[in-house]
Amino acid sequence: IMMFPLALLFKFFQVFILMLGLTVFAFPESGTVWGATPVSLAPATDSQEQVVTINIKSREFSPNTLSLTVGQKTRLVLKNLDSELHAFLPIGLLTDIHLNVSGSGAPQFSKEGLSRVLLPTRGQTDIVFIPSHPGTFPYFCDLPGHVMQGTIVVHKNEGVVD
């Protein structure tokens, strides 16, 4: 009987686990997990996500007032159309919640959550989040000489009972 060195057997096991993991991640919407009920992962449709865009041009936020709904998945798109750097500082809106930030902006975080996004010239940043509570939340640009400001109003979801 031929004996395999323990290191070679361990390496074979690592490759097997890696291939198994790659198979699961390569085909996440199909297949069966042993001992589980089959589940289909459906991508979110456009009707499930509210998309709102704030354009920054000529040192102005447009629109400067937005309306969101508690519990509604939201994609906030920040577009800097100017040829200068700008900042987006949402006060109280993006704290203590889960969010996803992507794009060319530079997000800055505090212990409470997202506190600021620096937006480069012609840059864009997307922030995906679910507003957790109603209220009126100001936002502004804090760069010297910039007086840009706006408001995001989060309304209670009328379909949800407290």
Rosetta constraint file for C-alpha pairs under 8 A:
AtomPair CA 4 CA 8 HARMONIC 6.64 0.50
AtomPair CA 4 CA 9 HARMONIC 6.52 0.50
AtomPair CA 5 CA 9 HARMONIC 6.46 0.50
AtomPair CA 6 CA 10 HARMONIC 6.11 0.50
AtomPair CA 7 CA 11 HARMONIC 6.17 0.50
AtomPair CA 8 CA 12 HARMONIC 6.23 0.50
AtomPair CA 9 CA 13 HARMONIC 6.30 0.50
AtomPair CA 10 CA 14 HARMONIC 6.28 0.50
AtomPair CA 11 CA 15 HARMONIC 6.31 0.50
AtomPair CA 12 CA 16 HARMONIC 6.21 0.50
AtomPair CA 13 CA 17 HARMONIC 6.23 0.50
AtomPair CA 14 CA 18 HARMONIC 6.11 0.50
AtomPair CA 15 CA 19 HARMONIC 6.10 0.50
AtomPair CA 16 CA 20 HARMONIC 6.15 0.50
AtomPair CA 17 CA 21 HARMONIC 6.12 0.50
AtomPair CA 18 CA 22 HARMONIC 6.13 0.50
AtomPair CA 19 CA 23 HARMONIC 6.14 0.50
AtomPair CA 20 CA 24 HARMONIC 6.41 0.50
AtomPair CA 21 CA 25 HARMONIC 6.25 0.50
AtomPair CA 22 CA 26 HARMONIC 5.76 0.50
AtomPair CA 23 CA 27 HARMONIC 6.22 0.50
AtomPair CA 24 CA 28 HARMONIC 5.84 0.50
AtomPair CA 27 CA 31 HARMONIC 7.43 0.50
AtomPair CA 28 CA 41 HARMONIC 7.58 0.50
AtomPair CA 29 CA 40 HARMONIC 5.72 0.50
AtomPair CA 29 CA 41 HARMONIC 5.39 0.50
AtomPair CA 29 CA 42 HARMONIC 7.77 0.50
AtomPair CA 30 CA 40 HARMONIC 6.84 0.50
AtomPair CA 31 CA 38 HARMONIC 7.47 0.50
AtomPair CA 32 CA 36 HARMONIC 7.28 0.50
AtomPair CA 32 CA 37 HARMONIC 7.64 0.50
AtomPair CA 32 CA 38 HARMONIC 5.63 0.50
AtomPair CA 33 CA 37 HARMONIC 7.54 0.50
AtomPair CA 33 CA 38 HARMONIC 7.07 0.50
AtomPair CA 44 CA 48 HARMONIC 6.26 0.50
AtomPair CA 44 CA 49 HARMONIC 7.54 0.50
AtomPair CA 45 CA 49 HARMONIC 7.09 0.50
AtomPair CA 46 CA 50 HARMONIC 7.48 0.50
AtomPair CA 48 CA 72 HARMONIC 7.56 0.50
AtomPair CA 48 CA 73 HARMONIC 6.71 0.50
AtomPair CA 49 CA 72 HARMONIC 6.95 0.50
AtomPair CA 49 CA 73 HARMONIC 4.97 0.50
AtomPair CA 49 CA 74 HARMONIC 5.44 0.50
AtomPair CA 49 CA 75 HARMONIC 6.79 0.50
AtomPair CA 50 CA 72 HARMONIC 7.01 0.50
AtomPair CA 50 CA 73 HARMONIC 6.20 0.50
AtomPair CA 50 CA 74 HARMONIC 4.68 0.50
AtomPair CA 50 CA 75 HARMONIC 6.09 0.50
AtomPair CA 51 CA 74 HARMONIC 5.84 0.50
AtomPair CA 51 CA 75 HARMONIC 4.71 0.50
AtomPair CA 51 CA 76 HARMONIC 6.10 0.50
AtomPair CA 51 CA 77 HARMONIC 7.31 0.50
AtomPair CA 52 CA 66 HARMONIC 7.83 0.50
AtomPair CA 52 CA 74 HARMONIC 7.43 0.50
AtomPair CA 52 CA 75 HARMONIC 6.27 0.50
AtomPair CA 52 CA 76 HARMONIC 5.11 0.50
AtomPair CA 52 CA 77 HARMONIC 6.13 0.50
AtomPair CA 53 CA 76 HARMONIC 5.83 0.50
AtomPair CA 53 CA 77 HARMONIC 4.52 0.50
AtomPair CA 53 CA 78 HARMONIC 5.96 0.50
AtomPair CA 53 CA 79 HARMONIC 7.36 0.50
AtomPair CA 54 CA 61 HARMONIC 6.25 0.50
AtomPair CA 54 CA 62 HARMONIC 5.51 0.50
AtomPair CA 54 CA 63 HARMONIC 6.05 0.50
AtomPair CA 54 CA 64 HARMONIC 7.69 0.50
AtomPair CA 54 CA 76 HARMONIC 7.52 0.50
AtomPair CA 54 CA 77 HARMONIC 6.15 0.50
AtomPair CA 54 CA 78 HARMONIC 5.04 0.50
AtomPair CA 54 CA 79 HARMONIC 6.26 0.50
AtomPair CA 55 CA 61 HARMONIC 5.81 0.50
AtomPair CA 55 CA 62 HARMONIC 5.11 0.50
AtomPair CA 55 CA 63 HARMONIC 7.17 0.50
AtomPair CA 55 CA 78 HARMONIC 6.17 0.50
AtomPair CA 55 CA 79 HARMONIC 4.86 0.50
AtomPair CA 55 CA 80 HARMONIC 6.16 0.50
AtomPair CA 55 CA 81 HARMONIC 6.80 0.50
AtomPair CA 56 CA 60 HARMONIC 5.57 0.50
AtomPair CA 56 CA 61 HARMONIC 4.82 0.50
AtomPair CA 56 CA 62 HARMONIC 6.34 0.50
AtomPair CA 56 CA 78 HARMONIC 7.56 0.50
AtomPair CA 56 CA 79 HARMONIC 5.96 0.50
AtomPair CA 56 CA 80 HARMONIC 4.73 0.50
AtomPair CA 56 CA 81 HARMONIC 5.62 0.50
AtomPair CA 56 CA 82 HARMONIC 6.66 0.50
AtomPair CA 57 CA 61 HARMONIC 6.86 0.50
AtomPair CA 57 CA 62 HARMONIC 7.76 0.50
AtomPair CA 57 CA 80 HARMONIC 6.64 0.50
AtomPair CA 57 CA 81 HARMONIC 5.23 0.50
AtomPair CA 57 CA 82 HARMONIC 5.12 0.50
AtomPair CA 58 CA 82 HARMONIC 6.42 0.50
AtomPair CA 59 CA 82 HARMONIC 7.67 0.50
AtomPair CA 59 CA 146 HARMONIC 6.61 0.50
AtomPair CA 59 CA 147 HARMONIC 7.58 0.50
AtomPair CA 59 CA 148 HARMONIC 6.18 0.50
AtomPair CA 60 CA 64 HARMONIC 7.97 0.50
AtomPair CA 60 CA 148 HARMONIC 5.39 0.50
AtomPair CA 60 CA 149 HARMONIC 7.61 0.50
AtomPair CA 61 CA 148 HARMONIC 6.35 0.50
AtomPair CA 61 CA 149 HARMONIC 6.75 0.50
AtomPair CA 61 CA 150 HARMONIC 6.78 0.50
AtomPair CA 63 CA 150 HARMONIC 7.88 0.50
AtomPair CA 64 CA 149 HARMONIC 6.84 0.50
AtomPair CA 64 CA 150 HARMONIC 4.29 0.50
AtomPair CA 64 CA 151 HARMONIC 6.15 0.50
AtomPair CA 65 CA 150 HARMONIC 5.65 0.50
AtomPair CA 65 CA 151 HARMONIC 4.79 0.50
AtomPair CA 65 CA 152 HARMONIC 5.71 0.50
AtomPair CA 65 CA 153 HARMONIC 7.47 0.50
AtomPair CA 66 CA 151 HARMONIC 6.39 0.50
AtomPair CA 66 CA 152 HARMONIC 4.69 0.50
AtomPair CA 66 CA 153 HARMONIC 6.09 0.50
AtomPair CA 67 CA 152 HARMONIC 5.90 0.50
AtomPair CA 67 CA 153 HARMONIC 4.89 0.50
AtomPair CA 67 CA 154 HARMONIC 5.90 0.50
AtomPair CA 67 CA 155 HARMONIC 7.22 0.50
AtomPair CA 68 CA 72 HARMONIC 7.60 0.50
AtomPair CA 68 CA 74 HARMONIC 7.81 0.50
AtomPair CA 68 CA 131 HARMONIC 7.63 0.50
AtomPair CA 68 CA 152 HARMONIC 7.21 0.50
AtomPair CA 68 CA 153 HARMONIC 6.14 0.50
AtomPair CA 68 CA 154 HARMONIC 4.61 0.50
AtomPair CA 68 CA 155 HARMONIC 6.13 0.50
AtomPair CA 69 CA 131 HARMONIC 6.83 0.50
AtomPair CA 69 CA 134 HARMONIC 7.62 0.50
AtomPair CA 69 CA 154 HARMONIC 5.21 0.50
AtomPair CA 69 CA 155 HARMONIC 4.82 0.50
AtomPair CA 69 CA 156 HARMONIC 5.99 0.50
AtomPair CA 69 CA 157 HARMONIC 5.75 0.50
AtomPair CA 70 CA 130 HARMONIC 7.08 0.50
AtomPair CA 70 CA 131 HARMONIC 4.92 0.50
AtomPair CA 70 CA 132 HARMONIC 5.49 0.50
AtomPair CA 70 CA 133 HARMONIC 5.73 0.50
AtomPair CA 70 CA 134 HARMONIC 6.17 0.50
AtomPair CA 70 CA 154 HARMONIC 6.23 0.50
AtomPair CA 70 CA 155 HARMONIC 6.06 0.50
AtomPair CA 70 CA 156 HARMONIC 5.35 0.50
AtomPair CA 70 CA 157 HARMONIC 5.38 0.50
AtomPair CA 71 CA 130 HARMONIC 5.54 0.50
AtomPair CA 71 CA 131 HARMONIC 5.67 0.50
AtomPair CA 71 CA 132 HARMONIC 6.06 0.50
AtomPair CA 71 CA 157 HARMONIC 6.92 0.50
AtomPair CA 72 CA 130 HARMONIC 5.68 0.50
AtomPair CA 72 CA 131 HARMONIC 6.75 0.50
AtomPair CA 73 CA 128 HARMONIC 7.20 0.50
AtomPair CA 73 CA 129 HARMONIC 5.87 0.50
AtomPair CA 73 CA 130 HARMONIC 4.54 0.50
AtomPair CA 73 CA 131 HARMONIC 7.38 0.50
AtomPair CA 74 CA 127 HARMONIC 7.96 0.50
AtomPair CA 74 CA 128 HARMONIC 5.59 0.50
AtomPair CA 74 CA 129 HARMONIC 5.48 0.50
AtomPair CA 74 CA 130 HARMONIC 5.86 0.50
AtomPair CA 74 CA 131 HARMONIC 7.65 0.50
AtomPair CA 75 CA 126 HARMONIC 6.42 0.50
AtomPair CA 75 CA 127 HARMONIC 5.61 0.50
AtomPair CA 75 CA 128 HARMONIC 4.40 0.50
AtomPair CA 75 CA 129 HARMONIC 6.67 0.50
AtomPair CA 76 CA 126 HARMONIC 5.65 0.50
AtomPair CA 76 CA 127 HARMONIC 5.07 0.50
AtomPair CA 76 CA 128 HARMONIC 6.28 0.50
AtomPair CA 77 CA 124 HARMONIC 7.06 0.50
AtomPair CA 77 CA 125 HARMONIC 5.91 0.50
AtomPair CA 77 CA 126 HARMONIC 4.52 0.50
AtomPair CA 77 CA 127 HARMONIC 6.48 0.50
AtomPair CA 78 CA 124 HARMONIC 5.49 0.50
AtomPair CA 78 CA 125 HARMONIC 5.19 0.50
AtomPair CA 78 CA 126 HARMONIC 6.27 0.50
AtomPair CA 79 CA 119 HARMONIC 7.91 0.50
AtomPair CA 79 CA 122 HARMONIC 7.11 0.50
AtomPair CA 79 CA 123 HARMONIC 6.06 0.50
AtomPair CA 79 CA 124 HARMONIC 4.53 0.50
AtomPair CA 79 CA 125 HARMONIC 6.77 0.50
AtomPair CA 80 CA 85 HARMONIC 7.97 0.50
AtomPair CA 80 CA 86 HARMONIC 7.21 0.50
AtomPair CA 80 CA 119 HARMONIC 6.32 0.50
AtomPair CA 80 CA 120 HARMONIC 7.00 0.50
AtomPair CA 80 CA 121 HARMONIC 6.18 0.50
AtomPair CA 80 CA 122 HARMONIC 5.06 0.50
AtomPair CA 80 CA 123 HARMONIC 5.26 0.50
AtomPair CA 80 CA 124 HARMONIC 6.20 0.50
AtomPair CA 81 CA 121 HARMONIC 6.93 0.50
AtomPair CA 81 CA 122 HARMONIC 4.97 0.50
AtomPair CA 81 CA 123 HARMONIC 7.35 0.50
AtomPair CA 82 CA 121 HARMONIC 5.94 0.50
AtomPair CA 82 CA 122 HARMONIC 6.20 0.50
AtomPair CA 83 CA 121 HARMONIC 4.92 0.50
AtomPair CA 83 CA 122 HARMONIC 6.65 0.50
AtomPair CA 84 CA 120 HARMONIC 6.95 0.50
AtomPair CA 84 CA 121 HARMONIC 5.13 0.50
AtomPair CA 85 CA 118 HARMONIC 7.16 0.50
AtomPair CA 85 CA 119 HARMONIC 5.86 0.50
AtomPair CA 85 CA 120 HARMONIC 4.85 0.50
AtomPair CA 85 CA 121 HARMONIC 5.48 0.50
AtomPair CA 86 CA 118 HARMONIC 5.94 0.50
AtomPair CA 86 CA 119 HARMONIC 5.23 0.50
AtomPair CA 86 CA 120 HARMONIC 6.70 0.50
AtomPair CA 86 CA 121 HARMONIC 7.88 0.50
AtomPair CA 86 CA 141 HARMONIC 6.41 0.50
AtomPair CA 86 CA 143 HARMONIC 6.79 0.50
AtomPair CA 87 CA 116 HARMONIC 6.80 0.50
AtomPair CA 87 CA 117 HARMONIC 5.58 0.50
AtomPair CA 87 CA 118 HARMONIC 4.44 0.50
AtomPair CA 87 CA 119 HARMONIC 5.76 0.50
AtomPair CA 87 CA 140 HARMONIC 7.47 0.50
AtomPair CA 87 CA 141 HARMONIC 4.72 0.50
AtomPair CA 87 CA 142 HARMONIC 6.37 0.50
AtomPair CA 87 CA 143 HARMONIC 6.71 0.50
AtomPair CA 88 CA 116 HARMONIC 5.59 0.50
AtomPair CA 88 CA 117 HARMONIC 5.14 0.50
AtomPair CA 88 CA 118 HARMONIC 6.52 0.50
AtomPair CA 88 CA 119 HARMONIC 7.60 0.50
AtomPair CA 88 CA 139 HARMONIC 6.65 0.50
AtomPair CA 88 CA 140 HARMONIC 5.77 0.50
AtomPair CA 88 CA 141 HARMONIC 5.24 0.50
AtomPair CA 88 CA 142 HARMONIC 7.76 0.50
AtomPair CA 89 CA 115 HARMONIC 6.00 0.50
AtomPair CA 89 CA 116 HARMONIC 4.56 0.50
AtomPair CA 89 CA 117 HARMONIC 6.66 0.50
AtomPair CA 89 CA 139 HARMONIC 5.20 0.50
AtomPair CA 89 CA 140 HARMONIC 5.32 0.50
AtomPair CA 89 CA 141 HARMONIC 6.19 0.50
AtomPair CA 89 CA 142 HARMONIC 7.42 0.50
AtomPair CA 90 CA 94 HARMONIC 6.90 0.50
AtomPair CA 90 CA 115 HARMONIC 6.52 0.50
AtomPair CA 90 CA 116 HARMONIC 6.87 0.50
AtomPair CA 90 CA 137 HARMONIC 6.95 0.50
AtomPair CA 90 CA 138 HARMONIC 6.20 0.50
AtomPair CA 90 CA 139 HARMONIC 4.29 0.50
AtomPair CA 90 CA 140 HARMONIC 6.88 0.50
AtomPair CA 91 CA 115 HARMONIC 7.35 0.50
AtomPair CA 91 CA 137 HARMONIC 5.86 0.50
AtomPair CA 91 CA 138 HARMONIC 5.69 0.50
AtomPair CA 91 CA 139 HARMONIC 5.89 0.50
AtomPair CA 92 CA 137 HARMONIC 6.33 0.50
AtomPair CA 93 CA 131 HARMONIC 7.48 0.50
AtomPair CA 93 CA 137 HARMONIC 5.98 0.50
AtomPair CA 94 CA 99 HARMONIC 7.88 0.50
AtomPair CA 94 CA 113 HARMONIC 6.14 0.50
AtomPair CA 94 CA 114 HARMONIC 5.61 0.50
AtomPair CA 94 CA 115 HARMONIC 7.39 0.50
AtomPair CA 94 CA 131 HARMONIC 7.93 0.50
AtomPair CA 95 CA 112 HARMONIC 5.05 0.50
AtomPair CA 95 CA 113 HARMONIC 4.34 0.50
AtomPair CA 95 CA 114 HARMONIC 6.20 0.50
AtomPair CA 95 CA 115 HARMONIC 7.78 0.50
AtomPair CA 96 CA 112 HARMONIC 5.57 0.50
AtomPair CA 96 CA 113 HARMONIC 5.75 0.50
AtomPair CA 97 CA 113 HARMONIC 7.24 0.50
AtomPair CA 97 CA 129 HARMONIC 7.53 0.50
AtomPair CA 97 CA 130 HARMONIC 7.67 0.50
AtomPair CA 97 CA 131 HARMONIC 7.92 0.50
AtomPair CA 97 CA 132 HARMONIC 7.35 0.50
AtomPair CA 98 CA 129 HARMONIC 6.41 0.50
AtomPair CA 98 CA 130 HARMONIC 7.69 0.50
AtomPair CA 99 CA 127 HARMONIC 6.75 0.50
AtomPair CA 99 CA 128 HARMONIC 5.52 0.50
AtomPair CA 99 CA 129 HARMONIC 4.61 0.50
AtomPair CA 99 CA 130 HARMONIC 7.62 0.50
AtomPair CA 100 CA 126 HARMONIC 7.91 0.50
AtomPair CA 100 CA 127 HARMONIC 5.64 0.50
AtomPair CA 100 CA 128 HARMONIC 5.08 0.50
AtomPair CA 100 CA 129 HARMONIC 6.68 0.50
AtomPair CA 101 CA 107 HARMONIC 7.51 0.50
AtomPair CA 101 CA 125 HARMONIC 6.97 0.50
AtomPair CA 101 CA 126 HARMONIC 5.72 0.50
AtomPair CA 101 CA 127 HARMONIC 4.59 0.50
AtomPair CA 101 CA 128 HARMONIC 6.54 0.50
AtomPair CA 102 CA 125 HARMONIC 5.65 0.50
AtomPair CA 102 CA 126 HARMONIC 5.29 0.50
AtomPair CA 102 CA 127 HARMONIC 6.66 0.50
AtomPair CA 103 CA 123 HARMONIC 7.69 0.50
AtomPair CA 103 CA 124 HARMONIC 5.64 0.50
AtomPair CA 103 CA 125 HARMONIC 4.35 0.50
AtomPair CA 103 CA 126 HARMONIC 6.11 0.50
AtomPair CA 104 CA 119 HARMONIC 7.13 0.50
AtomPair CA 104 CA 120 HARMONIC 7.16 0.50
AtomPair CA 104 CA 123 HARMONIC 5.56 0.50
AtomPair CA 104 CA 124 HARMONIC 5.61 0.50
AtomPair CA 104 CA 125 HARMONIC 5.87 0.50
AtomPair CA 105 CA 117 HARMONIC 6.12 0.50
AtomPair CA 105 CA 118 HARMONIC 5.43 0.50
AtomPair CA 105 CA 119 HARMONIC 4.55 0.50
AtomPair CA 105 CA 120 HARMONIC 6.27 0.50
AtomPair CA 105 CA 123 HARMONIC 6.42 0.50
AtomPair CA 105 CA 124 HARMONIC 6.24 0.50
AtomPair CA 105 CA 125 HARMONIC 5.31 0.50
AtomPair CA 106 CA 117 HARMONIC 5.39 0.50
AtomPair CA 106 CA 118 HARMONIC 5.00 0.50
AtomPair CA 106 CA 119 HARMONIC 6.62 0.50
AtomPair CA 107 CA 114 HARMONIC 7.03 0.50
AtomPair CA 107 CA 115 HARMONIC 7.77 0.50
AtomPair CA 107 CA 116 HARMONIC 5.86 0.50
AtomPair CA 107 CA 117 HARMONIC 4.27 0.50
AtomPair CA 107 CA 118 HARMONIC 6.43 0.50
AtomPair CA 108 CA 114 HARMONIC 6.10 0.50
AtomPair CA 108 CA 115 HARMONIC 5.83 0.50
AtomPair CA 108 CA 116 HARMONIC 5.07 0.50
AtomPair CA 108 CA 117 HARMONIC 5.96 0.50
AtomPair CA 109 CA 113 HARMONIC 5.40 0.50
AtomPair CA 109 CA 114 HARMONIC 4.47 0.50
AtomPair CA 109 CA 115 HARMONIC 5.22 0.50
AtomPair CA 109 CA 116 HARMONIC 6.90 0.50
AtomPair CA 110 CA 114 HARMONIC 6.35 0.50
AtomPair CA 110 CA 115 HARMONIC 6.02 0.50
AtomPair CA 119 CA 123 HARMONIC 5.66 0.50
AtomPair CA 119 CA 124 HARMONIC 6.78 0.50
AtomPair CA 119 CA 125 HARMONIC 7.36 0.50
AtomPair CA 120 CA 124 HARMONIC 7.89 0.50
AtomPair CA 131 CA 154 HARMONIC 7.23 0.50
AtomPair CA 133 CA 154 HARMONIC 7.17 0.50
AtomPair CA 133 CA 156 HARMONIC 7.35 0.50
AtomPair CA 134 CA 153 HARMONIC 7.48 0.50
AtomPair CA 134 CA 154 HARMONIC 4.70 0.50
AtomPair CA 134 CA 155 HARMONIC 5.12 0.50
AtomPair CA 134 CA 156 HARMONIC 5.47 0.50
AtomPair CA 135 CA 153 HARMONIC 5.91 0.50
AtomPair CA 135 CA 154 HARMONIC 5.25 0.50
AtomPair CA 135 CA 155 HARMONIC 6.82 0.50
AtomPair CA 136 CA 151 HARMONIC 6.78 0.50
AtomPair CA 136 CA 152 HARMONIC 5.91 0.50
AtomPair CA 136 CA 153 HARMONIC 4.48 0.50
AtomPair CA 136 CA 154 HARMONIC 6.31 0.50
AtomPair CA 137 CA 151 HARMONIC 5.62 0.50
AtomPair CA 137 CA 152 HARMONIC 5.09 0.50
AtomPair CA 137 CA 153 HARMONIC 6.19 0.50
AtomPair CA 137 CA 154 HARMONIC 7.88 0.50
AtomPair CA 138 CA 149 HARMONIC 7.27 0.50
AtomPair CA 138 CA 150 HARMONIC 5.77 0.50
AtomPair CA 138 CA 151 HARMONIC 4.34 0.50
AtomPair CA 138 CA 152 HARMONIC 6.20 0.50
AtomPair CA 139 CA 149 HARMONIC 5.64 0.50
AtomPair CA 139 CA 150 HARMONIC 5.24 0.50
AtomPair CA 139 CA 151 HARMONIC 5.86 0.50
AtomPair CA 139 CA 152 HARMONIC 7.49 0.50
AtomPair CA 140 CA 147 HARMONIC 7.53 0.50
AtomPair CA 140 CA 148 HARMONIC 5.51 0.50
AtomPair CA 140 CA 149 HARMONIC 4.03 0.50
AtomPair CA 140 CA 150 HARMONIC 6.15 0.50
AtomPair CA 141 CA 146 HARMONIC 6.29 0.50
AtomPair CA 141 CA 147 HARMONIC 6.72 0.50
AtomPair CA 141 CA 148 HARMONIC 5.47 0.50
AtomPair CA 141 CA 149 HARMONIC 6.52 0.50
AtomPair CA 142 CA 146 HARMONIC 6.56 0.50
AtomPair CA 142 CA 147 HARMONIC 7.55 0.50
